[in-house]
């Protein structure tokens, strides 16, 4: 019997003839070998669903180590809009993700849809943020970090980062450039300002566009070891763990400060 790596795509997959996805990796350094292999697997699986040839017409339209990250991102969008691609999938050079990621995000048919990954230096802290007002400002452009979330759900956030997110072409056509900017600096031994992803998602919110998360897509970041869902689970199981920030449940999100984990 011929070995099968994954199931055959359904013959009536509704997006088969309608979608062309650009694969964007704005970077400023080398890509880890395991990340390169992982991204090839994602591209190969996606190409089965979208009837691509070879590895597919899945363009890698932006990897750069010669520009500031936000400048690379803006150049990528310019290339994207000059192409005939319908969607752009953003990832990063240290990101590992399930091979079915792009296909699953496409099936939601949202303007912006992301998986979940975890901050490399955050001990399992998810890269998810809600929008807060001045009374709960956390120092990151009024973005409140999500501390707890359901692991296999579908919900809205303000910012899910740029490590595993699919966006429709129309999103960039509705928002004036610059799409990305890096408003960040160093003063008095502390970082101030905000990053290019927070800047982008703030413009998304101003345009009235929704940002969705499929929290069943669990990604990890490569560092000395992979920072993943395992680290998140270990973090919230710690008896000393406190919820500071936001909690997302199957109902409405809530924002909590200095609160214990609810039973």
C-alpha positions as a printed NumPy array, in Angstrom:
array([[  0.   ,   0.   ,   0.   ],
       [  1.25 ,   3.468,  -0.876],
       [  2.057,   5.443,   2.295],
       [ -0.234,   8.419,   2.914],
       [  1.036,  11.515,   4.697],
       [ -2.405,  13.148,   4.883],
       [ -5.929,  12.621,   3.606],
       [ -6.919,  13.564,   0.079],
       [ -8.624,  16.971,  -0.142],
       [-12.38 ,  16.856,  -0.664],
       [-13.338,  16.974,  -4.349],
       [-15.856,  19.774,  -3.767],
       [-13.613,  22.045,  -1.681],
       [-15.294,  25.382,  -2.314],
       [-12.178,  27.559,  -2.52 ],
       [-10.235,  25.36 ,  -4.936],
       [-10.522,  27.548,  -8.024],
       [-10.937,  30.904,  -6.297],
       [ -7.822,  31.35 ,  -4.201],
       [ -4.184,  32.202,  -4.772],
       [ -2.171,  32.706,  -1.608],
       [  1.027,  34.708,  -1.203],
       [  3.419,  33.406,   1.463],
       [  5.205,  36.262,   3.24 ],
       [  8.195,  35.954,   5.551],
       [  9.546,  39.406,   6.448],
       [ 12.824,  38.641,   8.132],
       [ 16.106,  40.076,   9.313],
       [ 18.302,  37.007,   9.742],
       [ 18.733,  33.34 ,   8.902],
       [ 15.797,  30.918,   8.801],
       [ 16.218,  27.922,  11.111],
       [ 16.494,  24.636,   9.131],
       [ 13.536,  23.092,  10.985],
       [ 11.455,  26.176,  10.176],
       [ 12.368,  25.953,   6.493],
       [ 11.344,  22.286,   6.426],
       [  8.105,  23.064,   8.276],
       [  7.177,  25.876,   5.89 ],
       [  7.8  ,  23.602,   2.899],
       [  5.391,  21.074,   4.425],
       [  2.765,  23.796,   4.899],
       [  3.242,  24.923,   1.289],
       [  3.112,  21.358,  -0.035],
       [ -0.131,  20.557,   1.791],
       [ -1.716,  23.843,   0.741],
       [ -0.765,  23.194,  -2.882],
       [ -2.841,  20.002,  -2.855],
       [ -5.951,  21.955,  -1.981],
       [ -5.318,  24.837,  -4.359],
       [ -4.242,  22.641,  -7.317],
       [ -0.81 ,  24.179,  -7.584],
       [  1.984,  22.764,  -9.724],
       [  5.305,  21.569,  -8.346],
       [  5.336,  23.063,  -4.846],
       [  2.621,  25.356,  -6.022],
       [  2.293,  28.898,  -7.211],
       [  2.558,  29.926,  -3.586],
       [  4.889,  32.915,  -3.882],
       [  7.407,  33.655,  -1.179],
       [  7.281,  37.371,  -1.829],
       [  9.25 ,  38.907,   0.979],
       [ 12.225,  37.749,   2.95 ],
       [ 14.725,  40.476,   3.675],
       [ 17.651,  41.006,   5.985],
       [ 18.485,  44.429,   4.53 ],
       [ 15.589,  46.562,   5.718],
       [ 13.872,  47.397,   8.954],
       [ 11.107,  44.91 ,   9.549],
       [  8.279,  47.383,   8.976],
       [  9.895,  48.536,   5.726],
       [ 10.113,  44.917,   4.57 ],
       [  6.433,  44.432,   5.411],
       [  5.399,  47.5  ,   3.406],
       [  7.463,  46.297,   0.431],
       [  5.778,  42.899,   0.679],
       [  2.315,  44.498,   0.556],
       [  3.287,  46.529,  -2.521],
       [  4.387,  43.317,  -4.276],
       [  1.257,  41.526,  -3.103],
       [ -1.096,  44.196,  -4.459],
       [  0.712,  44.199,  -7.798],
       [  0.11 ,  40.436,  -8.108],
       [ -3.121,  38.532,  -8.754],
       [ -3.062,  36.873,  -5.327],
       [ -6.316,  36.878,  -3.359],
       [ -4.822,  36.297,   0.122],
       [ -1.533,  36.766,   1.91 ],
       [ -0.297,  34.482,   4.679],
       [  2.136,  36.084,   7.095],
       [  4.599,  34.081,   9.128],
       [  8.048,  34.537,  10.665],
       [ 11.451,  32.939,  10.346],
       [ 11.24 ,  31.263,  13.762],
       [  7.667,  29.939,  13.49 ],
       [  6.568,  26.283,  13.396],
       [  2.949,  25.5  ,  12.566],
       [  0.654,  22.575,  11.657],
       [  0.865,  21.551,   7.996],
       [ -2.871,  22.259,   7.526],
       [ -2.672,  25.848,   8.839],
       [ -3.376,  27.816,   5.652],
       [ -6.165,  25.506,   4.493],
       [ -7.928,  25.69 ,   7.856],
       [ -7.634,  29.482,   8.001],
       [ -9.017,  29.755,   4.456],
       [-12.07 ,  27.712,   5.405],
       [-13.167,  30.372,   7.914],
       [-13.414,  32.915,   5.062],
       [-12.662,  35.913,   7.307],
       [-10.891,  39.126,   6.321],
       [ -8.181,  38.416,   8.896],
       [ -7.753,  35.057,  10.631],
       [ -4.879,  33.83 ,  12.789],
       [ -3.63 ,  30.824,  14.686],
       [ -2.073,  31.061,  18.164],
       [  1.604,  31.155,  19.052],
       [  3.486,  31.924,  22.223],
       [  6.056,  34.599,  23.006],
       [  9.627,  33.337,  23.061],
       [ 10.491,  35.116,  26.305],
       [  7.039,  34.977,  27.832],
       [  7.149,  31.557,  29.504],
       [  4.067,  30.387,  27.607],
       [  2.358,  33.771,  27.292],
       [  0.146,  33.687,  24.161],
       [  0.662,  36.401,  21.57 ],
       [ -2.918,  37.64 ,  21.808],
       [ -4.109,  41.113,  22.796],
       [ -7.413,  42.856,  23.372],
       [ -7.938,  46.58 ,  23.094],
       [ -8.158,  48.442,  26.405],
       [ -8.863,  52.007,  27.428],
       [ -6.586,  54.33 ,  29.386],
       [ -7.69 ,  52.886,  32.744],
       [ -6.138,  49.514,  31.914],
       [ -3.283,  50.706,  29.716],
       [ -0.438,  48.169,  29.839],
       [  2.245,  50.167,  28.075],
       [  1.818,  48.542,  24.646],
       [ -0.404,  51.08 ,  22.871],
       [ -3.321,  50.247,  25.212],
       [ -3.202,  46.572,  24.185],
       [ -4.098,  44.17 ,  26.988],
       [ -2.403,  40.744,  26.888],
       [ -4.678,  37.701,  26.884],
       [ -3.632,  35.41 ,  29.72 ],
       [ -6.199,  32.601,  29.397],
       [ -8.012,  31.397,  26.287],
       [ -9.959,  28.293,  25.159],
       [ -7.576,  26.018,  23.271],
       [ -9.929,  24.963,  20.469],
       [-12.311,  27.815,  19.777],
       [-12.974,  30.735,  17.435],
       [-13.012,  34.286,  18.767],
       [-12.11 ,  37.906,  18.036],
       [ -9.095,  39.819,  19.339],
       [ -7.411,  43.144,  18.675],
       [ -3.925,  41.803,  17.854],
       [ -2.75 ,  38.181,  17.337],
       [  0.735,  39.121,  16.134],
       [  2.058,  38.437,  12.632],
       [  3.435,  34.915,  13.052],
       [  0.52 ,  32.911,  11.654],
       [ -2.149,  35.081,  10.068],
       [ -4.068,  35.011,   6.773],
       [ -5.457,  38.241,   5.295],
       [ -7.608,  38.969,   2.273],
       [ -6.463,  41.346,  -0.434],
       [ -9.35 ,  43.713,   0.308],
       [ -7.948,  44.441,   3.764],
       [ -4.917,  46.238,   2.327],
       [ -6.999,  47.942,  -0.334],
       [ -9.19 ,  49.493,   2.393],
       [ -6.307,  50.79 ,   4.532],
       [ -4.012,  53.607,   3.445],
       [ -0.255,  53.124,   3.544],
       [  2.012,  52.959,   5.355],
       [  0.438,  49.708,   6.469],
       [  3.262,  49.056,   8.914],
       [  5.464,  51.292,  11.026],
       [  7.778,  50.678,  13.935],
       [  7.188,  53.191,  16.702],
       [  9.566,  51.823,  19.261],
       [ 12.609,  53.07 ,  21.124],
       [ 14.744,  52.667,  24.215],
       [ 14.824,  55.205,  27.022],
       [ 15.774,  55.028,  30.67 ],
       [ 16.509,  51.309,  30.465],
       [ 13.013,  50.489,  29.167],
       [ 11.373,  49.921,  25.818],
       [  8.691,  52.467,  24.982],
       [  6.335,  52.852,  22.055],
       [  4.874,  49.918,  20.16 ],
       [  5.795,  47.459,  17.433],
       [  4.851,  47.322,  13.771],
       [  2.187,  44.666,  14.393],
       [  0.368,  46.776,  17.015],
       [  0.523,  49.715,  14.607],
       [ -1.042,  47.607,  11.837],
       [ -3.837,  46.153,  13.94 ],
       [ -4.701,  49.599,  15.28 ],
       [ -5.251,  50.717,  11.679],
       [ -7.304,  47.567,  11.106],
       [ -9.53 ,  48.487,  14.065],
       [ -9.885,  52.062,  12.83 ],
       [-11.08 ,  50.671,   9.491],
       [-13.79 ,  48.676,  11.278],
       [-12.359,  45.287,  10.259],
       [-12.581,  42.182,  12.437],
       [ -9.65 ,  40.021,  13.517],
       [-10.446,  36.369,  14.259],
       [ -8.438,  33.605,  15.913],
       [ -8.727,  29.851,  15.422],
       [ -7.211,  28.745,  18.711],
       [ -7.139,  25.148,  17.539],
       [ -4.125,  26.05 ,  15.375],
       [ -1.259,  25.839,  17.862],
       [  2.106,  27.148,  16.674],
       [  5.472,  27.354,  18.381],
       [  8.532,  29.571,  18.166],
       [ 12.074,  28.254,  17.855],
       [ 14.581,  29.48 ,  20.392],
       [ 16.919,  27.309,  22.51 ],
       [ 13.886,  25.025,  22.555],
       [ 10.424,  25.326,  21.031],
       [  8.083,  27.602,  22.983],
       [  4.661,  26.065,  22.515],
       [  1.256,  25.143,  23.937],
       [  3.084,  22.897,  26.421],
       [  4.687,  25.976,  28.003],
       [  1.313,  27.732,  28.197],
       [ -0.263,  24.758,  29.972],
       [  2.672,  24.516,  32.358],
       [  2.413,  28.236,  33.084],
       [ -1.279,  28.269,  33.994],
       [ -0.916,  25.072,  36.076],
       [  1.617,  26.747,  38.368],
       [  0.023,  27.297,  41.834],
       [  1.596,  30.784,  41.911],
       [  0.083,  31.783,  38.558],
       [ -2.037,  34.962,  38.542],
       [ -4.271,  36.272,  35.778],
       [ -3.189,  39.797,  34.843],
       [ -4.783,  41.047,  31.66 ],
       [ -7.588,  39.422,  29.714],
       [ -9.468,  36.136,  29.844],
       [-11.235,  34.785,  26.761],
       [-13.968,  32.244,  27.379],
       [-16.55 ,  30.697,  25.097],
       [-18.685,  33.713,  25.942],
       [-17.512,  37.319,  25.991],
       [-13.896,  38.301,  26.661],
       [-13.22 ,  39.944,  30.007],
       [-10.314,  42.01 ,  31.289],
       [ -8.951,  41.285,  34.76 ],
       [ -6.118,  42.81 ,  36.724],
       [ -4.23 ,  41.043,  39.523],
       [ -6.866,  38.341,  39.781],
       [ -6.559,  34.677,  40.655],
       [ -7.303,  32.025,  38.052],
       [-11.052,  31.315,  38.255],
       [-12.058,  27.771,  39.253]])
